[in-house]
Amino acid sequence: DPKSWSNSSLISVTQITPSGLNLLYQTTIQMRNLVKNGKGGDDTLKHHVLASVFYEASTRTSCSFQTAMLRLGGSVIHVDAGSGGNTSASKKGESLSDTIKCLQCYTDVTVLRHPVKGNVGDIVMNGGLERPVINAGDGVGEHPTQALLDLFTIVDELGMIENNDNHNINNNNDDDDDANANDNNITIMIIIVMVVILVIIVVFVIIMTI
């Protein structure tokens, strides 16, 4: 239920159910079509501001979030909080918690990348924040939006779910069988992807030990 996501942070892919994955897939298709069909975007997020806070160097992740916000009519405040950055008071000793709390006074959502595993989740759980945070990578921890993008690419390229702008979780009706079928397809898809990833990891480990 999208309503349950309201004002919620995204820290891990484990937060998303199969139905949620299906919804994200369909929404991604709609957003892609919005850009490709000539409009380039809309004003869905007009007057909303995104804080982009990166304690590590990033090109693709940082630009992806900023571009998405701008294409939907919103604005972006980018803070380069890494060791070589000049736009964060962290160089003066300001804590991660204080930095995010300060930025949330100006913005509606924060995208945060940090080199220490678990720091993004910790700031969400214990930082006393009032606005949502999206994990853009926490060291060797998780990078949930990258994982979701990879999953979308695999599903889209293999045609594992019907690519139809008018298709949604319930096929515009209350047919529980259709909804359950979609959930089952997503579950099977996740299992396939996990097996592929496991095989890649095993092969990598074998190569490294040779």
N, C-alpha and C positions, 0 to 999 in steps of 0.2 A: 504494500500500500504506500504510494508516494507520500501520503500525509504523514506517515510515521518517520519520513526522512526530514521533515521540516526542522530547521535549526539544528540538525545533527551533523557531527563531524564524521569524516571518512578517514579511518586510521588503517583498516585492514579489509582485504577482500572477504574475510570470513563474516563480515557484517551483512553481506548481500546474499539474499536467498535466490533460488532458481527463478522465481517469479520476478524478483528484482533485476536479475541479469537479463531476463527477457525484455523487461521494460527499458532498461538501459540500451539494449541492442536496437530496439525499435526507435527510441529517441535519437540515437546516434545516426540511424538511417535518415531520419527527418532533418537533422542538423546538416548532414552532408548534402542532402538535396537542396536545402536552403542556400547553401553556399554555391553549389554547382549550377543551379538554375538561373543564375544571373543577378539575383538580388544581393548576394554576398553576405547577407545577415538581416537582422531586424532590430527592433527596440525592446525586446523582451526584458533586458536587464538595464534599461535606461535609468539613470539616476542612482544606480548601485555601483559600489566601489569595491574592487578586489585588492587586497594587500598581498603582494608577491614577495615573500621573504626567503632568501636563499643564502644559507651558510656554506654552500658548496658551489663550485662552478657548474653552470648548466646552460646549454643552448636550446636543445629541443624541448625539454620539459618546461622551462621558463617561458620560452616563446609561445609554446602551445597554449598554456593557460592565459597568457596575456592576449593572444590573438582571439581566443574563444570569447573572452570577456568583451573585447572591443567589437567583434563582429555582432554581438548581441546588444550593442548599444551602451555597455557599461564603461567604467573607467578603471585605470590601474595605477596603484602606487607600488613601485618596485624598490625593494631594499636589498642592496648587495651587502650581506652581513658577514661574508667570508673574511679571511685574514687580510686579503688585499683590497677589500671594499672600502668605500669612503662615505657610505650613506647610512651607516648604522652606529648607534651609540654603544654597540657591543665592544667596539675598539677601546672605549673608555671604561669598560668593565660592567656595562649594563647586563643584567641577567636575561636569559631567554624569555622567562615569564614576564618580566617587566616590558620587554620589547613588544611582545605580542599584545599584552594588555593595552599598551600605549596606542598601537596601531588600530586596535579594535574600537578605539574612540572615534576613528575617522572612517572606518570601513565596515563592510557588511559581511565579508568572509575573508579568511586568510589561507593562502597556500604556503606551506612551510616545508622546506628541505633542510635537513640537519644531518651532519656526519655521524652522530652517535645513535646507535641502535636503541630504540625505545623512547627517545627523547620527545618525539612528536606525540606519542600516546600519553606519555607522562604529563606533558603540558596540558593536554586536553582533560585528563582525569583529575589532575591536582592543581592546575594553574588558576582556578577560579575564573575561567573565561566565560563570556556571555554570548559569543558569536562562534559559528562553526569554523573548524579548521580542516583543511584537506592535506593529507600526508602526501608530499611530493617526493618522498624518499627519506629514509632514516638510516643511513649507512648501510650495513649488511642486513638490515631488518626487512621492511617491506616498502614496495613502491606500487601501491594498489592501482593507481590510474594507469601506470605502464602495463601492469598485468591485465587490466581490463581492455586496454587498447590492443594488446597482443591477442587476447582471446577474441575480440571483435574481428581482427584481421583474419585469423584462422577460420572462424565461422563464416565470414563474408566470402573469403576466397574459395572455400570448399562448398559454399551454398548449402550449409547445414540447416539454415532456417529460411523460410520463405521471405524473400525480399519484396515486400509489398507495403507501400506507404499507408494503405488503409487497414493493414493488418495490425491487430494489437493482441494483448494477452488473451482476451476473451472473444476475439473475432467479432467485436461489437454486439455481443449478446451474452446471455448468462449461462451458456453451455459449459457446465463444469467439466465435461469430458474433454472438450477442446483445451480448456485451461490446464487440466492435468496432463494432457498430451504434450503441451508446450513445456511444462515443467519437466516431464520425463526426457524430452529432447535436450533440454538444457543440461540436465543431470548427466546424460550419456555423453554429451559434448565435453563437459568438465572432466569426466573420467578419461575420455580419449586424450584430451590435452595433458592431463596429469601423467598418463602413461608415457606419452611422447617426451615430456619433460624429464621423467624419471630415466628413460632410456638414454637421453642425451647426457644426463648427469653421470650415469654409469659408464658410458663410453668415454666421457671426459676423464673420469677417475682412472679408468684403465690406461688411457693414453699417458696420463701424468705419471703413472707408476712404472711405465715401461723404461 
